[in-house]
Amino acid sequence: MATEATSGTIEISIGGMTCASCAARIERKLNKLDGVEASVNYATEKARISYAGDLTPADFVKVVEDTGYTAELPRAQEEPAAEDDPTKTLRQRLITATVLAVPVIALAMIPALQFTYWQWLSLALAGPVVTYAAWPFHKAAWTNLRHGAATMDTLISLGVGAAFLWSLYALFLGTAGTPGMTHGFTFTIERMAGTGNIYLEVAAGVTMFILAGRYFEARSKRRAGAALKALLELGAKDVAVLRDGREVRLPTNDLRVGDKFVVRPGEKIATDGVIEEGSSAVDASMLTGESVPVEVGVGDSVVGATVNAGGRLVVRATRIGSDTQLAQMARLVEEAQNGKAEVQRLADRISAVFVPIVIALAVGTLGFWLGTGNGAGAAFTAAVAVLIIACPCALGLATPTALLVGTGRGAQLGILIKGPEVLESTRRVDTVVLDKTGTVTTGQMSLVSVHTAEDEAEVLKLAGALEHASEHPIAKAIARAAGEVPAVEDFQNVEGLGVQGVVDGHAVLVGREKLLNDWSVQLDPALTEAKEAAEQQGRTAVLVAWDGKARGVLVVADTVKPTSKEAIAGLRELGLRPVLLTGDNEAAARTVAAEVGIDEVIAEVLPADKVDVVKRLQDEGRVVAMVGDGVNDAAALAQADLGLAMGTGTDVAIEASDLTLVRGDLNAAVDAIRLSRRTLTTIKGNLFWAFAYNVAALPLAALGLLNPMIAGAAMAFSSVFVVTNSLRLRAFR
C-alpha cells in the first residue's frame, strides 16, 4: 500500500555543533532529501524544515544523527521546566583544566621547581586535562574527519594529541623519564634528540586557554527563544469573563472565541476582540509605535496585550491563542531569527586552510628525514614538533579576550554586546533604520506650545486643573506642564471628546472642537490657524474655552530627544544612511525627520510590515542596522543584519536585538558601532599574531631544531601579546 503523502513545517533541536560549518554541513545533507527545504541556525541550534512527500520527522532526525550530531523532535507540550544551564559542563571542564594545567605549565617553565620526579607529576596532572577537559575538541575533530573537513577543533585536537603522545613516548621509551631530568632554560637552536623532551605544558595549556575562550563565548551567545518567551509573557495572565452577568476570574488560556470579558482602566486587554460596551483610550504603542493613544468605542476592534488607558470596557473575544496579533508577531520574530545566517567564526575559516598545510608539512618533514637516512627517531621528532608548534594556544584567546574587554568597556558606556557574531555585522552595515517613537523621540507626550490671546499662565492653569483629574496620556502631559493647579467642581469626562468642569468660578471646556461646538463656542481665525498648523505637523491640538469663549490652543506632541540630532550626524560620519521608520502618521514623521536631519522617511507602517521594509532594503543590497525599542520592532530587530535595542524599551526588543543601548540615548548607538568596529579590528590583529608566532617557529620544527623552551615561549609570548593587545580596548572613549 502506498504511503500517504504529507507536507508541513517542523523545527528540530540539534546538538553537537561546534561552529557554523557544522550547521552548513547538516543543512546540505537535509536539502539533498526530495521535497525538503531546510535552514539550520548555529546560534539557536535549531533546524527549520519544510517538507512535502512521504517523509516523516523521524527521517530528518536520522539524517542529522547519521551526519554525526544529535537531534530531537519538539515536545508536544512545552513544559516550563527549569532550563539546564548550557554552560555548566563547559564550566566544569574549564575548572578542571585550570586547576591541573597551571602547575604543569609552572613546572615546565620554571627550572627551580623541577624536583627529581617532576615529569611524572606533570603527566599525572596533564592526563585528565588532555582526556576529560579536551574531550569536546577530540569528538568534534573526529566528526569533522568523517566528513573530510578541518576546523579549529581539528587543529587543537591534533596539537594536543601530538604533544601528549610524544611526551608519553619520551617518558616511557625515551630518556625523559629518567630521575633528575630537567628542561634547561635555554633558547639554543640546535638539533636534539626529541626523546628527551616532554611537551605536557603545551597539551595542558592549550586545552585550558581554548576552553576559557569557548566558555566566555558560550556565556555571551544569545539565549535563543528568550525573545519569544518575553513576547508571550507580555499578554495578560488572567481575565474577568462575564458568565450569567457575573464576573469570573479565569486564566487567559481558558478564554474561548465569543466570550465577553471586562477590562478596567490600567489593565491589559486579554486577547483580540471587539468592544461591546463602553469607550476609552487604548495605549497600543507597544504594538503599533503610535505615540498617541487610540480612542475606541462600541464596535471597534482591540488587540490583546494593549493597555486600556481610560474607561471600563466589555470586549467580545474574536481571536485566541496562536491566532492573535501578539502570537503572529512571536512567529515573525522566530522566523527572522531563524533566517539570520550566522557569521562563521574567523578562527574556523583560518583553520580550514591552516590545518591541511600543517599536516602536509608534518608528512613532508617525516618523509624528508626518513629519505635522508637520519633514522626514524629523528624523523618522528621533527614531524611531531611541527604538529606541536602549529597548535596556536593564543588562537583560543584571540576572540574571547578582545570580546571580554570590549564588552566590559561597552557595559561601562551603557552598551551591551550579545556575542562575537555581532561584531562582524557592524563593519559592513551601511544603512541604519531608526524607529521614531521612544528611539528618536522620548515616546512620551509633552506640551510643546500654547497659542492664546489671553494670559498664557491662566489658560494653562484652568486647562491643567481639569486635565489633572483625567487618566488620558494627553491630559497627563498638560497637567504636568501646568504644575500646581486649583481644585475642580462638577468634573465630567465627555467620552471621546474631552473634559468639562468648574474651576475658580469659570465653566471650563478642554478637548476637541466638537466639544466646544456642542456648547455653541466658535474658534476665532487665529486659533483655527494655530489648530490647523499643529495638525499638519502631525501634532495633537487641544482646545480650551471658558465662560462661553474659546481662549487657546494647547499643542501636544511626542518630543524629540535632545541628543537625537547630534547622534544622526554621528551616524552619517560613520558612513551610515539614516532612515526613519514609524507606524505614526506621515506628517508627524516628516516633522521629526526634518528636526533631526533625516531625509528618508517610511511612515504609517504596520508592525508586521516593519520586517518587510528591512527585507526590502536588504534585497536592494544594503546591510541594515535597526534601532528600536518596542514589541512592534522585535521582528525587524531580529531580521536586520544588526539589531540595536534601546535599554529603556521592552524586554522583547532587547532579547531580539544584538546590541542593547542601556542609556536609551541615540548617541549610544554611534558609540556602540564604533566600539564594535574597534573590537573586531582587535580580534583580527589577535588572530594574526596568534598564528604569526607559531608560523615563525614552524621552520625550526621542520629542521628538527625545536627545543621545548622555544615551543613553550612561543606559546606564552603569543598569549601574552593577545591579552595585552585586547586590554588596549579599555582606553576606548
N, C-alpha and C positions, 0 to 999 in steps of 0.2 A: 504494500500500500504506500502510495507517495506521501511524503511528509508534507504537512500543510505549510505553505509559505507564510512567513511572518515578517513584520518590519517594525522598527521603533528606534528609540534612542536610549542608551544606557550609559551610566557612569560607573567605572570600576576604580577601586583604590589600588595603587601599585606600590610595592615596597622593594627596597634594594637598589634604587637608582642612586648613583654617586655623582653624576654630572649630566649636563644637558645632552651629551652624545648618547647616553643610555636612553633618554627619552626619545631621541630621534630614531634609535635602533628599534625600539618597541613599536613606534609609530609606523615605521617602514614595514615591519612584519604584519601588523594588523591591516594595513592598507592593501597588502597583497591578497587578502581574502576577497572573494567575489561579493560585490554589492556592499562593501564596507567603506565608510569614511571615518577615519579616527584622527583625533588630535590628542597628544599626550603632553601634559604640563608638568615640567620638572618641579616647579615651585609648589604646586598644590598636591603633587604626587597622585594625580588622577588622570584617567583616560576617558574622554567623551567619545562614544562610538555610535554612529548612525548606521543601521544595517537593514538590508532587505534580502529576502530569500529564506532558505530553510536552516539558517544558522541560529544557535541559541547562545545566551550569555555565557554558558559553561564553556563553549568553544573558544570564546575570547580569553577566558581565564587560562585555558590550556595553552593557547598561543603564547601568552605572556610568560607562563611558567616554563615553557619549552625554550624561551629566549633567555632564561636564567634569572628571572625575577619572581617576586610573589605577587599574587593578585587576589582581590577579594570583591565579591559582589555586594551591592548596597543592601543593608538590612531592611527588612520590611518595615520595621518600626524603629526609627532612630531613637535609641534610649539615651536620656540625658546623663549617661554615666560620667563619672568624674574622669576627664580625659587624661590619659597617661602623658607624662612629660616626655616628649620625643628626644630630649637631650640627655635623659637620665643615664642610659648605658654609655653614651659618649663621655659623659662626665666621669663615670666610674673608671672607664679605660684611661682617661686623661690623668686622674688622680693616681692610679696605679703606676702609670708610666713616669709621672713626675717624681713620686716618692722613690722609685727604684733607679731611674736614669740619672738623677743628679749626682749620687755617689759614684756611679760608673764613670761619668764624664770627669768628675773631680779626680778620681784615682788615675785616669789615663793622662790627664793634662798636668797634674802636679806631682813631679817625681818624688817630692818629700813624703807623699802619702803612700808610696809604693812599698808596702811591707813584704815580707817573704812570700806569702801566698796570695797576694792581692789579685792576681789574674783569675784565680779560681772563685774568689768572692765576686769579681766583676761578672763572671759567667753566670753564677747563681742569681745575681740581681738582674742581669740583662735577659735571661731566659724568658720570664713571664712577660717582659715588655715586648719582645720580638714575636712571641706566640699569641698571648691573650690580647694585649693592648693593640698590636698591629694587625689583628685578625681581619678587620673590615677592609684593609688595603689588600691583603692576600686574596680575600674572597672576591673583591671587585676585579683584581688583576686576572684571576682565573676566568671569571665571566667574560672579561674583555678578550682574553686569549682565545676562548672558544669561538668568538665572533671575529677574530682577526683584527682587533682594534687595540690601540695603545692609548692610555690616558695617563694622567699624573699618578693614579694608583699603581699602574704597571711599573712606572719608574721608581716609586717608593718601595714597592714590594721587591723589585729586582735588587735595588741598592741595599736595603735592609737585609734581605736574604743572603746576598753575596757576602756582605760584611760579617754576618753571624756565622755562616757556614765556613767561611775561610778561617775565622777565629777558632771554630771547633777543630778544624783540620790542624791549625798551627799548635793548638793546645794538646791535642791527643796524639797527633802523628809527627808534629814538628818539634821545634826546640822551645816554643813559647811557654810550655807548661813546666819547665824546669824551675825549681825553687830559686828565688832571688832574681828572676828575670825582671828587667826594668825597661821602660820606654825612656831612652835618654832624651833630654830636652834639646835636641839638635835639629837644625834645619838643613843638614848636609844633603846635597843631591848626589847620591852615589847608588850604584847598583847593589841591591842587598837581597839576601835570601828571605823571601816572604814568609818562610815557615817559622821565623822568629817573631813575627808581628801579629798582634791582635787588633781588631777594629770594632770591639764591642761598644765603645763610646759612640761611634758613628751610627751603629744599628739602633742603640737605645735613644740617642739624642735626636736623630731624625724622626723617629716614631713620636717622641714626646712633643717636639715642636709642631709637627704636622697635625697631631691630634688637637693641640691647643688652637691651631688655626681653624680646624674643622669645627671645634666646639663653639668658638666665637661666632663663626659664620652661621652655625645652626641656630644659635640664640637669636641672631638678628634676622633670620629667614622669616618671611611673612607667615603668620598663622592663617593659612587659607581657610576660608569658611567663616572666619570671625566677622567679616563684613556682613555676611548673610545672617548670622546669628544676631548681630546687633540690629540689623534691619528688621527682622521679625519680632525682636523684643520691643520695637517702637509701638506696636499696636497695644490697644487696651487689654488688660489681663481679665477683667470681668465686666459684666454688663447688667443693667437693670432692665429686664424684659417684662413687658406687660402681659400678665396672664389673668383673665377674668377680671380686668380692671385693677388688679393689684400688681405692685412691682416686686419681681422676684430676682434676686442677685444670682447670676449664673456665670461660670467661666465662658469666655468668648467662644471656645471650641464647641460649646453646646448650642450656639446660636444657629437657627435654620433660616433659609430664604423665606421671606414673608412674615417673620417675627417682627413685632413692634417693640422698640426699646427707647428708654428715656436717656437724654444726655443733658446734664446740668451744666451751668456756666463753669468754665475751667476744666471740664472733663474731656477726655479724648473720645472721639466718635468710634464705636467698636468695629464697625465694618462699613462697606459701601452701601448706600441706601438712598431713599427718597424721603423728604420731610413731609410728615402727615399733619403735624400741629406745631405752632409756634414760629418765631422768626428770630434771627440772631446774626452776629458777625462771626464767620469761621476763619480762624487763622490757618491757612493752608500753605504758609511759606515754606515749610519743610518739604512739601511735595512739589509745589509749583514755582517757588522762588519769588512769588508775587508778594511784595512787602506790605501792601495794603490788604487788611482782612476783607473777605468777600461777604457781602450782605446776602443772606439766604432767607427764603420763606417757604410756605407750603408749596409742594410740587417741585422744589429744586433738589437736584442730586447733591449728595455729600460723599466725601471719600473717607474711608477708615483711617485712623491714626492722626487725622487733623484735629485741631482743638477748637471747642466751642467757646468763643470769647464773650458771648453776650447772654441771651435769654435761654429759657428751658425749651428743649426740642423733643418731639416724639418722631422717631425715624423708623421707616419700614425697611428691613434688610433686603437688598436686591442681589448682592453677591457675597459669598463667604469663602473662607479658606484660600485655596490656590487660585481662585478666580478674581480676587480683589486686586486693586491697583498696586497695593503695597507688595503683594506676592509676585506680581508681574515685574515690579522693579527689582525684587530679590533675584528673579530669574535673569534679568538683564545684567545685574552685577556679576552673577556667576558666569554667564556666557562671556562677558567681557574679560573676566579673569582667565577663563579657560583659553580664550583666543590669543592671549598675550604671549608671544613667543619669548622664552627666557634667553637672555644672552648667555652663550656658552662661556664657561669660565676661561679666562685668558690663559691660565696655567695649563688647562687641558689642551687648548689649541697649540700651545708651545710644545707640550709633552708629545702630542701626536706626531710631531716632526722629530723631536729630540730623541725619543726612545729608540726608534729604528736605527738612527745614526749611531747611538751609543752601542747598541747590540752589534751592529755591523763592525764598529771599531773594535769591540772586545773580541769578536770572532777573528777579525783581521789580525789583531795583535797576537792572539793564540796561534794562528796559522804561521805568522811571520817567525815567531820564536821557535816553533817546532821545526819550521822549514830551514832555519839557520843552524839547526843542530845544537840548540842551547839546553836541551833537556826539558822533560815535561814539567818539572817543579818550577823552573824559571818562567816557562810559557804560561802556566796557570796563574802564577803570582801576578804577572803583568796583566793578564786578561781580567782577573778578578779586581785588581786595583783600578782598572778602567771603570768597572761597574760601580765600585765603592765611591770613587771620587765624583762620578756623574750624578749621584743621588743628591739633589740640592736641598739641603736642610732648610735653607732660608726661603725656598720656594713656598713652603707651608706657612711661613710668617709674612710673606710679601703682601698678600691681600689683607689678612686679618689685622695685622698691626696698624697698617695705614687706616683701615676701616675703623678700628677701635679708637685711634687718636682722632680721626676725622669726625666720627660720630660723637665722641666726647666733647670735642670743641663745638660741634653743632649744637649739642644739648645746652652748652653754656650760652650759646647765642639764640636759643629758642628754636632750634631746627632738629627734628628727629628723622634720621635716615633709616629706612627699613632694612636694606641689605645691599650686598655688593653689585647685584644686577642693576640696581637703581642708577649707580654712578655712570655706567656705560651710556645710558639714555641721555643724561644731562649734556654730554659732549655734543650729541647730534641734533638736539632739539633746535628748531628754527622758528616755530610758531607757538605763542602762548595764549591759550583761550582762558579768559577770565569771567567767572560768574559775577554778576553785578551785586545782588543783594547779600550783604554780610561779608563780601570779599573786597570789592572796590568801595562799597558804601558800608555804613555802620549796621544796616539791617534793622535799624530802629527809627520809628517815626519821630521827627523833630519839627518844631515850629521854625520855618525859615524866613518868613516875612509877615508884616502886618500892614494892610492898606486901609487908611481911615482918614476922614476929615476931622474926627474928634480927637480927644486926648488918648494917645495910644495906650497908656497905662490903665486908663479907665476901661477901654474895650477889653484888654487882657484880663483885668480884674473880674469883670462881670462874666465874661465867657468862661474863664478859668474856674470860677465858683461853681457854675453849672456842670462843667465837664468833670470837676473833681468827684462828683457823685456817680459818674459813669465808668463802666469797665472797658469801654471800647479803646483799642490802642491809639486811635487818632485823638480821642478825648484825653487820654493819659499824656500825650505829647503837649497838648495845650495847657493842661493842668500843671505839668512840670515847668513850663515856661512862665506861667502866671505866679508861681511861688505861693506866698501866704494869701489866702482868699477869705472873704466873709461867708457867713452861713447862708443856706438856701432854704426857701419855704416853697411848699406846693411843687416839689420837683416831680417831673413826669418825663419818662422816656417814650418818645414817639417812634414806634417800630420802623426802622429803615430810613427815618428822615432826620432825626436829631433829638435834642432835649429842650425842655422849657421849664420855667420856674420863676420865682420872685427873689430878687437879690437887692438888698439895700432899698427896698420900696419900688424897684423897677421891674416890670414884666419883661423878662428876657427870653429871646429865642436864639438857639445856636444850632446850625445844621445846614441842610440843603436848601436850594432856592424854593423847592416845592413847599417846605415847611413855612417859609415866610409868605408865600403866595396864599396858603391856607388861611393866614391871618390878614390877608389883603395888604401885605407890606411889599412895596416895589423897590428895586435897586436903582440908584441913580447911575448915569452913564460912566462915571469914574470907577465905581465899584464893579459895574458889569465888565468894564475893560480889564480891571485887575483880575477878576474871576476867570475870564476867558484866556488871559495871558498865562495864568497859572496852569489851567487845564491843557493848554497847548504844549506846555513843558512836561506834561505827564504828572503834574503835582495835584494834590487834593486841596480844593478851595472850600473853607468852612465859613459860612456867613453868620454875622452877629447882628441882632436887631434888639432894640428895647423901646418901650413906650410908643409902639406903632411906627418906628422909623428904622431903616437899615443903617447901621453905623460903621460896619467894617468888614473886611475880608481877611481871614487868617489863612495863610498858605502853609500847608503841612507836607513834608516830603521825607523820604529816606535820604539822609545827608551823606556826602562823600567823606571818606576817612581823610584826616589831614595829611597823611603820608602817601596817599594813592598817586598823586600827580608825580611826585619825586620818584616813586617806585616804577611807574610806567617809563619814565625817562631812563632809569637804570636798566630796565629790561631791554630797551632799544639799544643801549650801549653794549649789551652782551650779544647783540646781533639778532635779537628776537623780534618777531612781528606780533604786536598785541591785538587780540580780537575780543570784543565784549559780547558775551552770550548770556541771554536772560529770558525768563518766562514773562517778564514785565512788558508793558506796552512800549511801542516803538518810540513815542515822544519822550517818555521818561528815560529810556535807554540812551537816546541821542543826546539829551541834556547832560547826562552823567558823562558820556563819552567825550563830549566837547570840553567839559570841565577838566578832565584828566589827560586829554591829549591822545585819545584812541580814534583811529579813522574807520576801522572795520567794525560794524555792529550787526549782530544777528539777534533779533528780538522776537517776543511772543512765541517762544519755543516750549513745547510740552516736555515734561521730564524724560519720557521715553525717546523723544526726538533729539535730546542733547547728545545721546550716544551716536545717533546718525550723523549729526553735524561733525563730531570728532572723526567718525569713519570717513565722511566725505572729504574732510581736509587731508586725512591720511591717504586716501585714494588719489588726491591731487599731487601726492609725492612729498607732502610736508611731514616733518617729525614733530608731533604735537605734545606740548605740556599743557595740563589743565589745572587751573587753580579754582577750588570751590569749597563750600562749607556745609551744604545741605544734603538731606537724603536724596533730593532730586538730582544732585551732582554725582552720587556714588557710582552709578554705572558708567558715566562718562569719565570719571577719575580712573576707574579700572581699565577702561578701553584705551585711554590716552597712553602714549609712549612713556610719559612721566606724569604721575598724578601728585599734586600738592594740595593738601587739605589744611584749612585754617584750624588751628587748635581750639578756636572759640566755637567751632561748628559742631555738627552731630557726630556721635561715635561711628556711625555707619560710614560717613565720608572719610573719617580718619582711618578706619580699617581698610577701606578700599584704595587708599592712596599709597604712594611710595615714600613721600616725604610729608611730615606734619610740621606746620609752622605754628609753634606754641603761642607766639606773641599775637597772632591774629592781625598782624600788620603786613601789608603787601611788600614792604621793604625787605621783610624776612625771606620772601621768595627770591629776590635778587641775591641776597647773601647765600641762600641755600644752593642756587645754581652755581655761584662762584665757588663755594666751598666744595661742592660735589666734583666740579671740574678739577679743582686743585688736588682733591683726594685721589681722583682717577690718575692724574699725572704722576702722583707719588707712587701709586701701585705699579704703574708701568716702569718707573725708574727702579723700584724694588725688584721687579721681576728680571729686569736687565742685569742688575748686579748679582742677584741670586744665582743666575746662570754664569755670569762673567767669571767669577772666582773659580767655579768648577771647571768651566771650559778651559781656562788658562792652565789648570793643573792636569788636564787630560793628556797632553803630550808627555808629561813626566811619567804618568802612569803607564802609558803605552810603551815607553822606553825602559820600563822596569826600574825607574828611579824614585818611585813613590815611597817616601818614608811616612810612617803613621803620624808623626808630628805634623808633617805638611798637610796630610789629609784632615787631621783634627783642626789645624789652624785655618785651613780654607773654610771649613765648616763654621768655626767660631767667628772668623772675620766677616763672612758674608752675613751671618745672623746679626752681628753687632751693627754692621752697616745698615742693614734693612731697618732695624729698630730705631737707630738714631735718625735715619732719613725720614721715617714716619713721624718721629717726635717733632720734626720741624713744623708739622701742621698745627701744633699748639699755638704758634705765633700768628695764625690766621686772624686778620682783622675784618 
